[in-house]
Amino acid sequence: MASSSPPPEQGPQPGPDPEDTPGLEPGGGVPPGETPPAEGGLSGLSHQEKGPNRPATYLTLVLLAILTAAIAGFIAGHTLGLF
């Protein structure tokens, strides 16, 4: 039975040679766009954002309902021959 670990006299295998690693610049740096960012820069809680103004929201809904009713009334009136 063969063992998958290296013999104890050799020790752990070293990592890849930096000279052979793709994407590295001289000196070991990584060019922009080669790796994704580690994580976002925001942490913790932020202030609560304000939503839309409530009266403006209700006014928009009321105006939309009136417009819809007017269009439906016009279509019904036109279909019935009222105008």
mmCIF file of the N, C-alpha and C atoms, coordinates in Angstrom:
data_MODEL
# 
_entry.id   MODEL 
# 
loop_
_atom_site.group_PDB 
_atom_site.id 
_atom_site.type_symbol 
_atom_site.label_atom_id 
_atom_site.label_alt_id 
_atom_site.label_comp_id 
_atom_site.label_asym_id 
_atom_site.label_entity_id 
_atom_site.label_seq_id 
_atom_site.pdbx_PDB_ins_code 
_atom_site.Cartn_x 
_atom_site.Cartn_y 
_atom_site.Cartn_z 
_atom_site.occupancy 
_atom_site.B_iso_or_equiv 
_atom_site.pdbx_formal_charge 
_atom_site.auth_seq_id 
_atom_site.auth_comp_id 
_atom_site.auth_asym_id 
_atom_site.auth_atom_id 
_atom_site.pdbx_PDB_model_num 
ATOM 1   N N  . MET A 1 1  ? 0.852   -1.171 0.000   1.00 0.00 ? 1  MET A N  1 
ATOM 2   C CA . MET A 1 1  ? 0.000   0.000  0.000   1.00 0.00 ? 1  MET A CA 1 
ATOM 3   C C  . MET A 1 1  ? 0.898   1.234  0.000   1.00 0.00 ? 1  MET A C  1 
ATOM 4   N N  . ALA A 1 2  ? 0.653   2.171  -0.904  1.00 0.00 ? 2  ALA A N  1 
ATOM 5   C CA . ALA A 1 2  ? 1.485   3.366  -1.028  1.00 0.00 ? 2  ALA A CA 1 
ATOM 6   C C  . ALA A 1 2  ? 0.898   4.482  -0.181  1.00 0.00 ? 2  ALA A C  1 
ATOM 7   N N  . SER A 1 3  ? 1.761   5.265  0.397   1.00 0.00 ? 3  SER A N  1 
ATOM 8   C CA . SER A 1 3  ? 1.340   6.396  1.211   1.00 0.00 ? 3  SER A CA 1 
ATOM 9   C C  . SER A 1 3  ? 1.340   7.650  0.348   1.00 0.00 ? 3  SER A C  1 
ATOM 10  N N  . SER A 1 4  ? 0.326   8.527  0.533   1.00 0.00 ? 4  SER A N  1 
ATOM 11  C CA . SER A 1 4  ? 0.243   9.731  -0.280  1.00 0.00 ? 4  SER A CA 1 
ATOM 12  C C  . SER A 1 4  ? 1.064   10.874 0.294   1.00 0.00 ? 4  SER A C  1 
ATOM 13  N N  . SER A 1 5  ? 1.529   10.783 1.536   1.00 0.00 ? 5  SER A N  1 
ATOM 14  C CA . SER A 1 5  ? 2.325   11.839 2.133   1.00 0.00 ? 5  SER A CA 1 
ATOM 15  C C  . SER A 1 5  ? 3.799   11.621 1.805   1.00 0.00 ? 5  SER A C  1 
ATOM 16  N N  . PRO A 1 6  ? 4.594   12.697 1.749   1.00 0.00 ? 6  PRO A N  1 
ATOM 17  C CA . PRO A 1 6  ? 6.010   12.549 1.423   1.00 0.00 ? 6  PRO A CA 1 
ATOM 18  C C  . PRO A 1 6  ? 6.748   11.844 2.558   1.00 0.00 ? 6  PRO A C  1 
ATOM 19  N N  . PRO A 1 7  ? 7.852   11.207 2.229   1.00 0.00 ? 7  PRO A N  1 
ATOM 20  C CA . PRO A 1 7  ? 8.630   10.552 3.279   1.00 0.00 ? 7  PRO A CA 1 
ATOM 21  C C  . PRO A 1 7  ? 9.074   11.568 4.323   1.00 0.00 ? 7  PRO A C  1 
ATOM 22  N N  . PRO A 1 8  ? 9.175   11.173 5.604   1.00 0.00 ? 8  PRO A N  1 
ATOM 23  C CA . PRO A 1 8  ? 9.505   12.123 6.662   1.00 0.00 ? 8  PRO A CA 1 
ATOM 24  C C  . PRO A 1 8  ? 10.860  12.785 6.476   1.00 0.00 ? 8  PRO A C  1 
ATOM 25  N N  . GLU A 1 9  ? 11.809  12.142 5.798   1.00 0.00 ? 9  GLU A N  1 
ATOM 26  C CA . GLU A 1 9  ? 13.112  12.753 5.650   1.00 0.00 ? 9  GLU A CA 1 
ATOM 27  C C  . GLU A 1 9  ? 13.096  13.942 4.687   1.00 0.00 ? 9  GLU A C  1 
ATOM 28  N N  . GLN A 1 10 ? 12.082  14.021 3.798   1.00 0.00 ? 10 GLN A N  1 
ATOM 29  C CA . GLN A 1 10 ? 12.023  15.139 2.860   1.00 0.00 ? 10 GLN A CA 1 
ATOM 30  C C  . GLN A 1 10 ? 11.327  16.354 3.467   1.00 0.00 ? 10 GLN A C  1 
ATOM 31  N N  . GLY A 1 11 ? 10.443  16.179 4.423   1.00 0.00 ? 11 GLY A N  1 
ATOM 32  C CA . GLY A 1 11 ? 9.730   17.296 5.031   1.00 0.00 ? 11 GLY A CA 1 
ATOM 33  C C  . GLY A 1 11 ? 8.596   17.777 4.145   1.00 0.00 ? 11 GLY A C  1 
ATOM 34  N N  . PRO A 1 12 ? 7.945   18.862 4.531   1.00 0.00 ? 12 PRO A N  1 
ATOM 35  C CA . PRO A 1 12 ? 6.820   19.372 3.726   1.00 0.00 ? 12 PRO A CA 1 
ATOM 36  C C  . PRO A 1 12 ? 7.308   19.941 2.401   1.00 0.00 ? 12 PRO A C  1 
ATOM 37  N N  . GLN A 1 13 ? 6.470   19.818 1.404   1.00 0.00 ? 13 GLN A N  1 
ATOM 38  C CA . GLN A 1 13 ? 6.812   20.337 0.077   1.00 0.00 ? 13 GLN A CA 1 
ATOM 39  C C  . GLN A 1 13 ? 6.654   21.858 0.069   1.00 0.00 ? 13 GLN A C  1 
ATOM 40  N N  . PRO A 1 14 ? 7.584   22.585 -0.545  1.00 0.00 ? 14 PRO A N  1 
ATOM 41  C CA . PRO A 1 14 ? 7.441   24.045 -0.613  1.00 0.00 ? 14 PRO A CA 1 
ATOM 42  C C  . PRO A 1 14 ? 6.331   24.429 -1.578  1.00 0.00 ? 14 PRO A C  1 
ATOM 43  N N  . GLY A 1 15 ? 5.862   25.653 -1.477  1.00 0.00 ? 15 GLY A N  1 
ATOM 44  C CA . GLY A 1 15 ? 4.828   26.159 -2.365  1.00 0.00 ? 15 GLY A CA 1 
ATOM 45  C C  . GLY A 1 15 ? 5.377   26.372 -3.759  1.00 0.00 ? 15 GLY A C  1 
ATOM 46  N N  . PRO A 1 16 ? 4.543   26.859 -4.667  1.00 0.00 ? 16 PRO A N  1 
ATOM 47  C CA . PRO A 1 16 ? 5.008   27.064 -6.044  1.00 0.00 ? 16 PRO A CA 1 
ATOM 48  C C  . PRO A 1 16 ? 6.085   28.145 -6.100  1.00 0.00 ? 16 PRO A C  1 
ATOM 49  N N  . ASP A 1 17 ? 6.947   28.024 -7.072  1.00 0.00 ? 17 ASP A N  1 
ATOM 50  C CA . ASP A 1 17 ? 8.016   28.994 -7.262  1.00 0.00 ? 17 ASP A CA 1 
ATOM 51  C C  . ASP A 1 17 ? 7.402   30.310 -7.746  1.00 0.00 ? 17 ASP A C  1 
ATOM 52  N N  . PRO A 1 18 ? 7.672   31.440 -7.070  1.00 0.00 ? 18 PRO A N  1 
ATOM 53  C CA . PRO A 1 18 ? 7.096   32.727 -7.504  1.00 0.00 ? 18 PRO A CA 1 
ATOM 54  C C  . PRO A 1 18 ? 7.485   33.100 -8.931  1.00 0.00 ? 18 PRO A C  1 
ATOM 55  N N  . GLU A 1 19 ? 8.616   32.613 -9.401  1.00 0.00 ? 19 GLU A N  1 
ATOM 56  C CA . GLU A 1 19 ? 9.024   32.915 -10.773 1.00 0.00 ? 19 GLU A CA 1 
ATOM 57  C C  . GLU A 1 19 ? 8.101   32.244 -11.790 1.00 0.00 ? 19 GLU A C  1 
ATOM 58  N N  . ASP A 1 20 ? 7.478   31.127 -11.402 1.00 0.00 ? 20 ASP A N  1 
ATOM 59  C CA . ASP A 1 20 ? 6.605   30.390 -12.315 1.00 0.00 ? 20 ASP A CA 1 
ATOM 60  C C  . ASP A 1 20 ? 5.124   30.702 -12.106 1.00 0.00 ? 20 ASP A C  1 
ATOM 61  N N  . THR A 1 21 ? 4.781   31.532 -11.130 1.00 0.00 ? 21 THR A N  1 
ATOM 62  C CA . THR A 1 21 ? 3.382   31.829 -10.832 1.00 0.00 ? 21 THR A CA 1 
ATOM 63  C C  . THR A 1 21 ? 2.854   32.870 -11.820 1.00 0.00 ? 21 THR A C  1 
ATOM 64  N N  . PRO A 1 22 ? 1.764   32.574 -12.546 1.00 0.00 ? 22 PRO A N  1 
ATOM 65  C CA . PRO A 1 22 ? 1.239   33.546 -13.509 1.00 0.00 ? 22 PRO A CA 1 
ATOM 66  C C  . PRO A 1 22 ? 0.590   34.729 -12.796 1.00 0.00 ? 22 PRO A C  1 
ATOM 67  N N  . GLY A 1 23 ? 0.674   35.889 -13.414 1.00 0.00 ? 23 GLY A N  1 
ATOM 68  C CA . GLY A 1 23 ? -0.009  37.073 -12.892 1.00 0.00 ? 23 GLY A CA 1 
ATOM 69  C C  . GLY A 1 23 ? 0.816   37.890 -11.919 1.00 0.00 ? 23 GLY A C  1 
ATOM 70  N N  . LEU A 1 24 ? 2.029   37.476 -11.595 1.00 0.00 ? 24 LEU A N  1 
ATOM 71  C CA . LEU A 1 24 ? 2.852   38.247 -10.670 1.00 0.00 ? 24 LEU A CA 1 
ATOM 72  C C  . LEU A 1 24 ? 3.755   39.199 -11.441 1.00 0.00 ? 24 LEU A C  1 
ATOM 73  N N  . GLU A 1 25 ? 3.873   40.405 -10.920 1.00 0.00 ? 25 GLU A N  1 
ATOM 74  C CA . GLU A 1 25 ? 4.800   41.370 -11.485 1.00 0.00 ? 25 GLU A CA 1 
ATOM 75  C C  . GLU A 1 25 ? 6.159   41.178 -10.818 1.00 0.00 ? 25 GLU A C  1 
ATOM 76  N N  . PRO A 1 26 ? 7.188   41.765 -11.367 1.00 0.00 ? 26 PRO A N  1 
ATOM 77  C CA . PRO A 1 26 ? 8.483   41.683 -10.689 1.00 0.00 ? 26 PRO A CA 1 
ATOM 78  C C  . PRO A 1 26 ? 8.385   42.241 -9.273  1.00 0.00 ? 26 PRO A C  1 
ATOM 79  N N  . GLY A 1 27 ? 8.938   41.555 -8.333  1.00 0.00 ? 27 GLY A N  1 
ATOM 80  C CA . GLY A 1 27 ? 8.846   41.962 -6.934  1.00 0.00 ? 27 GLY A CA 1 
ATOM 81  C C  . GLY A 1 27 ? 7.697   41.296 -6.212  1.00 0.00 ? 27 GLY A C  1 
ATOM 82  N N  . GLY A 1 28 ? 6.882   40.523 -6.902  1.00 0.00 ? 28 GLY A N  1 
ATOM 83  C CA . GLY A 1 28 ? 5.808   39.780 -6.258  1.00 0.00 ? 28 GLY A CA 1 
ATOM 84  C C  . GLY A 1 28 ? 4.472   40.478 -6.224  1.00 0.00 ? 28 GLY A C  1 
ATOM 85  N N  . GLY A 1 29 ? 4.358   41.677 -6.816  1.00 0.00 ? 29 GLY A N  1 
ATOM 86  C CA . GLY A 1 29 ? 3.083   42.386 -6.812  1.00 0.00 ? 29 GLY A CA 1 
ATOM 87  C C  . GLY A 1 29 ? 2.090   41.778 -7.792  1.00 0.00 ? 29 GLY A C  1 
ATOM 88  N N  . VAL A 1 30 ? 0.849   42.132 -7.625  1.00 0.00 ? 30 VAL A N  1 
ATOM 89  C CA . VAL A 1 30 ? -0.205  41.644 -8.514  1.00 0.00 ? 30 VAL A CA 1 
ATOM 90  C C  . VAL A 1 30 ? -0.777  42.845 -9.256  1.00 0.00 ? 30 VAL A C  1 
ATOM 91  N N  . PRO A 1 31 ? -0.899  42.767 -10.593 1.00 0.00 ? 31 PRO A N  1 
ATOM 92  C CA . PRO A 1 31 ? -1.432  43.903 -11.345 1.00 0.00 ? 31 PRO A CA 1 
ATOM 93  C C  . PRO A 1 31 ? -2.912  44.126 -11.042 1.00 0.00 ? 31 PRO A C  1 
ATOM 94  N N  . PRO A 1 32 ? -3.404  45.366 -11.212 1.00 0.00 ? 32 PRO A N  1 
ATOM 95  C CA . PRO A 1 32 ? -4.821  45.637 -10.976 1.00 0.00 ? 32 PRO A CA 1 
ATOM 96  C C  . PRO A 1 32 ? -5.699  44.778 -11.870 1.00 0.00 ? 32 PRO A C  1 
ATOM 97  N N  . GLY A 1 33 ? -6.792  44.303 -11.322 1.00 0.00 ? 33 GLY A N  1 
ATOM 98  C CA . GLY A 1 33 ? -7.733  43.488 -12.064 1.00 0.00 ? 33 GLY A CA 1 
ATOM 99  C C  . GLY A 1 33 ? -7.392  42.011 -12.075 1.00 0.00 ? 33 GLY A C  1 
ATOM 100 N N  . GLU A 1 34 ? -6.256  41.641 -11.553 1.00 0.00 ? 34 GLU A N  1 
ATOM 101 C CA . GLU A 1 34 ? -5.855  40.233 -11.543 1.00 0.00 ? 34 GLU A CA 1 
ATOM 102 C C  . GLU A 1 34 ? -6.607  39.449 -10.472 1.00 0.00 ? 34 GLU A C  1 
ATOM 103 N N  . THR A 1 35 ? -6.874  40.077 -9.348  1.00 0.00 ? 35 THR A N  1 
ATOM 104 C CA . THR A 1 35 ? -7.584  39.407 -8.260  1.00 0.00 ? 35 THR A CA 1 
ATOM 105 C C  . THR A 1 35 ? -8.779  40.255 -7.848  1.00 0.00 ? 35 THR A C  1 
ATOM 106 N N  . PRO A 1 36 ? -9.843  39.637 -7.363  1.00 0.00 ? 36 PRO A N  1 
ATOM 107 C CA . PRO A 1 36 ? -10.990 40.412 -6.892  1.00 0.00 ? 36 PRO A CA 1 
ATOM 108 C C  . PRO A 1 36 ? -10.665 41.079 -5.558  1.00 0.00 ? 36 PRO A C  1 
ATOM 109 N N  . PRO A 1 37 ? -11.389 42.133 -5.205  1.00 0.00 ? 37 PRO A N  1 
ATOM 110 C CA . PRO A 1 37 ? -11.161 42.748 -3.899  1.00 0.00 ? 37 PRO A CA 1 
ATOM 111 C C  . PRO A 1 37 ? -11.492 41.775 -2.780  1.00 0.00 ? 37 PRO A C  1 
ATOM 112 N N  . ALA A 1 38 ? -10.810 41.926 -1.669  1.00 0.00 ? 38 ALA A N  1 
ATOM 113 C CA . ALA A 1 38 ? -10.993 41.007 -0.550  1.00 0.00 ? 38 ALA A CA 1 
ATOM 114 C C  . ALA A 1 38 ? -12.413 41.078 -0.003  1.00 0.00 ? 38 ALA A C  1 
ATOM 115 N N  . GLU A 1 39 ? -12.893 42.271 0.279   1.00 0.00 ? 39 GLU A N  1 
ATOM 116 C CA . GLU A 1 39 ? -14.249 42.444 0.801   1.00 0.00 ? 39 GLU A CA 1 
ATOM 117 C C  . GLU A 1 39 ? -14.599 43.915 0.730   1.00 0.00 ? 39 GLU A C  1 
ATOM 118 N N  . GLY A 1 40 ? -15.852 44.225 0.953   1.00 0.00 ? 40 GLY A N  1 
ATOM 119 C CA . GLY A 1 40 ? -16.292 45.611 0.923   1.00 0.00 ? 40 GLY A CA 1 
ATOM 120 C C  . GLY A 1 40 ? -15.681 46.415 2.057   1.00 0.00 ? 40 GLY A C  1 
ATOM 121 N N  . GLY A 1 41 ? -15.616 47.706 1.873   1.00 0.00 ? 41 GLY A N  1 
ATOM 122 C CA . GLY A 1 41 ? -15.019 48.564 2.881   1.00 0.00 ? 41 GLY A CA 1 
ATOM 123 C C  . GLY A 1 41 ? -15.999 49.044 3.932   1.00 0.00 ? 41 GLY A C  1 
ATOM 124 N N  . LEU A 1 42 ? -17.245 48.642 3.848   1.00 0.00 ? 42 LEU A N  1 
ATOM 125 C CA . LEU A 1 42 ? -18.241 49.086 4.818   1.00 0.00 ? 42 LEU A CA 1 
ATOM 126 C C  . LEU A 1 42 ? -18.402 48.054 5.918   1.00 0.00 ? 42 LEU A C  1 
ATOM 127 N N  . SER A 1 43 ? -18.463 48.515 7.115   1.00 0.00 ? 43 SER A N  1 
ATOM 128 C CA . SER A 1 43 ? -18.702 47.594 8.219   1.00 0.00 ? 43 SER A CA 1 
ATOM 129 C C  . SER A 1 43 ? -19.583 48.287 9.248   1.00 0.00 ? 43 SER A C  1 
ATOM 130 N N  . GLY A 1 44 ? -20.245 47.503 10.044  1.00 0.00 ? 44 GLY A N  1 
ATOM 131 C CA . GLY A 1 44 ? -21.094 48.060 11.088  1.00 0.00 ? 44 GLY A CA 1 
ATOM 132 C C  . GLY A 1 44 ? -22.392 48.609 10.534  1.00 0.00 ? 44 GLY A C  1 
ATOM 133 N N  . LEU A 1 45 ? -23.114 49.318 11.377  1.00 0.00 ? 45 LEU A N  1 
ATOM 134 C CA . LEU A 1 45 ? -24.398 49.878 10.987  1.00 0.00 ? 45 LEU A CA 1 
ATOM 135 C C  . LEU A 1 45 ? -24.217 51.270 10.424  1.00 0.00 ? 45 LEU A C  1 
ATOM 136 N N  . SER A 1 46 ? -24.997 51.606 9.450   1.00 0.00 ? 46 SER A N  1 
ATOM 137 C CA . SER A 1 46 ? -24.982 52.952 8.906   1.00 0.00 ? 46 SER A CA 1 
ATOM 138 C C  . SER A 1 46 ? -26.263 53.659 9.323   1.00 0.00 ? 46 SER A C  1 
ATOM 139 N N  . HIS A 1 47 ? -26.351 54.918 8.986   1.00 0.00 ? 47 HIS A N  1 
ATOM 140 C CA . HIS A 1 47 ? -27.561 55.663 9.327   1.00 0.00 ? 47 HIS A CA 1 
ATOM 141 C C  . HIS A 1 47 ? -28.733 55.132 8.508   1.00 0.00 ? 47 HIS A C  1 
ATOM 142 N N  . GLN A 1 48 ? -29.918 55.280 9.036   1.00 0.00 ? 48 GLN A N  1 
ATOM 143 C CA . GLN A 1 48 ? -31.103 54.800 8.345   1.00 0.00 ? 48 GLN A CA 1 
ATOM 144 C C  . GLN A 1 48 ? -31.428 55.754 7.199   1.00 0.00 ? 48 GLN A C  1 
ATOM 145 N N  . GLU A 1 49 ? -31.591 55.208 6.014   1.00 0.00 ? 49 GLU A N  1 
ATOM 146 C CA . GLU A 1 49 ? -31.905 56.036 4.869   1.00 0.00 ? 49 GLU A CA 1 
ATOM 147 C C  . GLU A 1 49 ? -33.386 56.384 4.865   1.00 0.00 ? 49 GLU A C  1 
ATOM 148 N N  . LYS A 1 50 ? -33.681 57.596 4.444   1.00 0.00 ? 50 LYS A N  1 
ATOM 149 C CA . LYS A 1 50 ? -35.071 58.025 4.365   1.00 0.00 ? 50 LYS A CA 1 
ATOM 150 C C  . LYS A 1 50 ? -35.697 57.481 3.096   1.00 0.00 ? 50 LYS A C  1 
ATOM 151 N N  . GLY A 1 51 ? -36.926 57.040 3.237   1.00 0.00 ? 51 GLY A N  1 
ATOM 152 C CA . GLY A 1 51 ? -37.677 56.573 2.081   1.00 0.00 ? 51 GLY A CA 1 
ATOM 153 C C  . GLY A 1 51 ? -38.382 57.745 1.420   1.00 0.00 ? 51 GLY A C  1 
ATOM 154 N N  . PRO A 1 52 ? -39.239 57.478 0.464   1.00 0.00 ? 52 PRO A N  1 
ATOM 155 C CA . PRO A 1 52 ? -39.983 58.555 -0.188  1.00 0.00 ? 52 PRO A CA 1 
ATOM 156 C C  . PRO A 1 52 ? -40.953 59.214 0.803   1.00 0.00 ? 52 PRO A C  1 
ATOM 157 N N  . ASN A 1 53 ? -41.269 60.442 0.532   1.00 0.00 ? 53 ASN A N  1 
ATOM 158 C CA . ASN A 1 53 ? -42.180 61.212 1.369   1.00 0.00 ? 53 ASN A CA 1 
ATOM 159 C C  . ASN A 1 53 ? -43.577 60.573 1.311   1.00 0.00 ? 53 ASN A C  1 
ATOM 160 N N  . ARG A 1 54 ? -44.181 60.279 2.461   1.00 0.00 ? 54 ARG A N  1 
ATOM 161 C CA . ARG A 1 54 ? -45.475 59.587 2.496   1.00 0.00 ? 54 ARG A CA 1 
ATOM 162 C C  . ARG A 1 54 ? -46.596 60.353 1.793   1.00 0.00 ? 54 ARG A C  1 
ATOM 163 N N  . PRO A 1 55 ? -46.782 61.658 2.062   1.00 0.00 ? 55 PRO A N  1 
ATOM 164 C CA . PRO A 1 55 ? -47.866 62.359 1.354   1.00 0.00 ? 55 PRO A CA 1 
ATOM 165 C C  . PRO A 1 55 ? -47.683 62.332 -0.160  1.00 0.00 ? 55 PRO A C  1 
ATOM 166 N N  . ALA A 1 56 ? -46.448 62.430 -0.627  1.00 0.00 ? 56 ALA A N  1 
ATOM 167 C CA . ALA A 1 56 ? -46.212 62.391 -2.069  1.00 0.00 ? 56 ALA A CA 1 
ATOM 168 C C  . ALA A 1 56 ? -46.565 61.017 -2.626  1.00 0.00 ? 56 ALA A C  1 
ATOM 169 N N  . THR A 1 57 ? -46.288 59.967 -1.867  1.00 0.00 ? 57 THR A N  1 
ATOM 170 C CA . THR A 1 57 ? -46.609 58.612 -2.309  1.00 0.00 ? 57 THR A CA 1 
ATOM 171 C C  . THR A 1 57 ? -48.116 58.438 -2.422  1.00 0.00 ? 57 THR A C  1 
ATOM 172 N N  . TYR A 1 58 ? -48.848 58.889 -1.422  1.00 0.00 ? 58 TYR A N  1 
ATOM 173 C CA . TYR A 1 58 ? -50.310 58.764 -1.455  1.00 0.00 ? 58 TYR A CA 1 
ATOM 174 C C  . TYR A 1 58 ? -50.905 59.619 -2.564  1.00 0.00 ? 58 TYR A C  1 
ATOM 175 N N  . LEU A 1 59 ? -50.386 60.813 -2.770  1.00 0.00 ? 59 LEU A N  1 
ATOM 176 C CA . LEU A 1 59 ? -50.883 61.690 -3.819  1.00 0.00 ? 59 LEU A CA 1 
ATOM 177 C C  . LEU A 1 59 ? -50.667 61.050 -5.192  1.00 0.00 ? 59 LEU A C  1 
ATOM 178 N N  . THR A 1 60 ? -49.520 60.430 -5.379  1.00 0.00 ? 60 THR A N  1 
ATOM 179 C CA . THR A 1 60 ? -49.243 59.752 -6.651  1.00 0.00 ? 60 THR A CA 1 
ATOM 180 C C  . THR A 1 60 ? -50.224 58.612 -6.883  1.00 0.00 ? 60 THR A C  1 
ATOM 181 N N  . LEU A 1 61 ? -50.495 57.832 -5.843  1.00 0.00 ? 61 LEU A N  1 
ATOM 182 C CA . LEU A 1 61 ? -51.437 56.719 -5.985  1.00 0.00 ? 61 LEU A CA 1 
ATOM 183 C C  . LEU A 1 61 ? -52.855 57.207 -6.279  1.00 0.00 ? 61 LEU A C  1 
ATOM 184 N N  . VAL A 1 62 ? -53.269 58.286 -5.633  1.00 0.00 ? 62 VAL A N  1 
ATOM 185 C CA . VAL A 1 62 ? -54.611 58.836 -5.868  1.00 0.00 ? 62 VAL A CA 1 
ATOM 186 C C  . VAL A 1 62 ? -54.724 59.363 -7.303  1.00 0.00 ? 62 VAL A C  1 
ATOM 187 N N  . LEU A 1 63 ? -53.686 60.084 -7.762  1.00 0.00 ? 63 LEU A N  1 
ATOM 188 C CA . LEU A 1 63 ? -53.725 60.597 -9.128  1.00 0.00 ? 63 LEU A CA 1 
ATOM 189 C C  . LEU A 1 63 ? -53.712 59.463 -10.149 1.00 0.00 ? 63 LEU A C  1 
ATOM 190 N N  . LEU A 1 64 ? -52.985 58.422 -9.877  1.00 0.00 ? 64 LEU A N  1 
ATOM 191 C CA . LEU A 1 64 ? -52.962 57.269 -10.771 1.00 0.00 ? 64 LEU A CA 1 
ATOM 192 C C  . LEU A 1 64 ? -54.335 56.581 -10.802 1.00 0.00 ? 64 LEU A C  1 
ATOM 193 N N  . ALA A 1 65 ? -54.987 56.471 -9.650  1.00 0.00 ? 65 ALA A N  1 
ATOM 194 C CA . ALA A 1 65 ? -56.326 55.872 -9.598  1.00 0.00 ? 65 ALA A CA 1 
ATOM 195 C C  . ALA A 1 65 ? -57.332 56.724 -10.367 1.00 0.00 ? 65 ALA A C  1 
ATOM 196 N N  . ILE A 1 66 ? -57.252 58.049 -10.243 1.00 0.00 ? 66 ILE A N  1 
ATOM 197 C CA . ILE A 1 66 ? -58.163 58.942 -10.976 1.00 0.00 ? 66 ILE A CA 1 
ATOM 198 C C  . ILE A 1 66 ? -57.935 58.827 -12.478 1.00 0.00 ? 66 ILE A C  1 
ATOM 199 N N  . LEU A 1 67 ? -56.673 58.783 -12.899 1.00 0.00 ? 67 LEU A N  1 
ATOM 200 C CA . LEU A 1 67 ? -56.356 58.648 -14.314 1.00 0.00 ? 67 LEU A CA 1 
ATOM 201 C C  . LEU A 1 67 ? -56.855 57.316 -14.869 1.00 0.00 ? 67 LEU A C  1 
ATOM 202 N N  . THR A 1 68 ? -56.678 56.257 -14.094 1.00 0.00 ? 68 THR A N  1 
ATOM 203 C CA . THR A 1 68 ? -57.152 54.936 -14.527 1.00 0.00 ? 68 THR A CA 1 
ATOM 204 C C  . THR A 1 68 ? -58.674 54.924 -14.647 1.00 0.00 ? 68 THR A C  1 
ATOM 205 N N  . ALA A 1 69 ? -59.365 55.511 -13.674 1.00 0.00 ? 69 ALA A N  1 
ATOM 206 C CA . ALA A 1 69 ? -60.831 55.572 -13.725 1.00 0.00 ? 69 ALA A CA 1 
ATOM 207 C C  . ALA A 1 69 ? -61.303 56.414 -14.913 1.00 0.00 ? 69 ALA A C  1 
ATOM 208 N N  . ALA A 1 70 ? -60.611 57.509 -15.216 1.00 0.00 ? 70 ALA A N  1 
ATOM 209 C CA . ALA A 1 70 ? -60.996 58.353 -16.348 1.00 0.00 ? 70 ALA A CA 1 
ATOM 210 C C  . ALA A 1 70 ? -60.818 57.608 -17.667 1.00 0.00 ? 70 ALA A C  1 
ATOM 211 N N  . ILE A 1 71 ? -59.712 56.886 -17.801 1.00 0.00 ? 71 ILE A N  1 
ATOM 212 C CA . ILE A 1 71 ? -59.479 56.124 -19.038 1.00 0.00 ? 71 ILE A CA 1 
ATOM 213 C C  . ILE A 1 71 ? -60.514 55.014 -19.171 1.00 0.00 ? 71 ILE A C  1 
ATOM 214 N N  . ALA A 1 72 ? -60.806 54.312 -18.074 1.00 0.00 ? 72 ALA A N  1 
ATOM 215 C CA . ALA A 1 72 ? -61.811 53.250 -18.119 1.00 0.00 ? 72 ALA A CA 1 
ATOM 216 C C  . ALA A 1 72 ? -63.185 53.833 -18.456 1.00 0.00 ? 72 ALA A C  1 
ATOM 217 N N  . GLY A 1 73 ? -63.514 55.001 -17.891 1.00 0.00 ? 73 GLY A N  1 
ATOM 218 C CA . GLY A 1 73 ? -64.789 55.655 -18.198 1.00 0.00 ? 73 GLY A CA 1 
ATOM 219 C C  . GLY A 1 73 ? -64.877 56.074 -19.654 1.00 0.00 ? 73 GLY A C  1 
ATOM 220 N N  . PHE A 1 74 ? -63.776 56.594 -20.183 1.00 0.00 ? 74 PHE A N  1 
ATOM 221 C CA . PHE A 1 74 ? -63.777 56.989 -21.594 1.00 0.00 ? 74 PHE A CA 1 
ATOM 222 C C  . PHE A 1 74 ? -63.975 55.774 -22.496 1.00 0.00 ? 74 PHE A C  1 
ATOM 223 N N  . ILE A 1 75 ? -63.292 54.682 -22.197 1.00 0.00 ? 75 ILE A N  1 
ATOM 224 C CA . ILE A 1 75 ? -63.446 53.478 -23.014 1.00 0.00 ? 75 ILE A CA 1 
ATOM 225 C C  . ILE A 1 75 ? -64.872 52.935 -22.917 1.00 0.00 ? 75 ILE A C  1 
ATOM 226 N N  . ALA A 1 76 ? -65.424 52.916 -21.708 1.00 0.00 ? 76 ALA A N  1 
ATOM 227 C CA . ALA A 1 76 ? -66.807 52.437 -21.529 1.00 0.00 ? 76 ALA A CA 1 
ATOM 228 C C  . ALA A 1 76 ? -67.794 53.347 -22.254 1.00 0.00 ? 76 ALA A C  1 
ATOM 229 N N  . GLY A 1 77 ? -67.599 54.652 -22.133 1.00 0.00 ? 77 GLY A N  1 
ATOM 230 C CA . GLY A 1 77 ? -68.495 55.598 -22.803 1.00 0.00 ? 77 GLY A CA 1 
ATOM 231 C C  . GLY A 1 77 ? -68.403 55.495 -24.310 1.00 0.00 ? 77 GLY A C  1 
ATOM 232 N N  . HIS A 1 78 ? -67.207 55.322 -24.815 1.00 0.00 ? 78 HIS A N  1 
ATOM 233 C CA . HIS A 1 78 ? -67.022 55.178 -26.261 1.00 0.00 ? 78 HIS A CA 1 
ATOM 234 C C  . HIS A 1 78 ? -67.644 53.887 -26.766 1.00 0.00 ? 78 HIS A C  1 
ATOM 235 N N  . THR A 1 79 ? -67.526 52.811 -25.977 1.00 0.00 ? 79 THR A N  1 
ATOM 236 C CA . THR A 1 79 ? -68.099 51.524 -26.352 1.00 0.00 ? 79 THR A CA 1 
ATOM 237 C C  . THR A 1 79 ? -69.622 51.572 -26.358 1.00 0.00 ? 79 THR A C  1 
ATOM 238 N N  . LEU A 1 80 ? -70.202 52.290 -25.413 1.00 0.00 ? 80 LEU A N  1 
ATOM 239 C CA . LEU A 1 80 ? -71.660 52.392 -25.331 1.00 0.00 ? 80 LEU A CA 1 
ATOM 240 C C  . LEU A 1 80 ? -72.228 53.477 -26.241 1.00 0.00 ? 80 LEU A C  1 
ATOM 241 N N  . GLY A 1 81 ? -71.356 54.219 -26.913 1.00 0.00 ? 81 GLY A N  1 
ATOM 242 C CA . GLY A 1 81 ? -71.794 55.248 -27.844 1.00 0.00 ? 81 GLY A CA 1 
ATOM 243 C C  . GLY A 1 81 ? -72.243 56.522 -27.175 1.00 0.00 ? 81 GLY A C  1 
ATOM 244 N N  . LEU A 1 82 ? -71.792 56.808 -25.972 1.00 0.00 ? 82 LEU A N  1 
ATOM 245 C CA . LEU A 1 82 ? -72.163 58.044 -25.283 1.00 0.00 ? 82 LEU A CA 1 
ATOM 246 C C  . LEU A 1 82 ? -71.455 59.244 -25.857 1.00 0.00 ? 82 LEU A C  1 
ATOM 247 N N  . PHE A 1 83 ? -70.279 59.065 -26.391 1.00 0.00 ? 83 PHE A N  1 
ATOM 248 C CA . PHE A 1 83 ? -69.551 60.176 -27.042 1.00 0.00 ? 83 PHE A CA 1 
ATOM 249 C C  . PHE A 1 83 ? -68.587 59.656 -28.065 1.00 0.00 ? 83 PHE A C  1 
# 
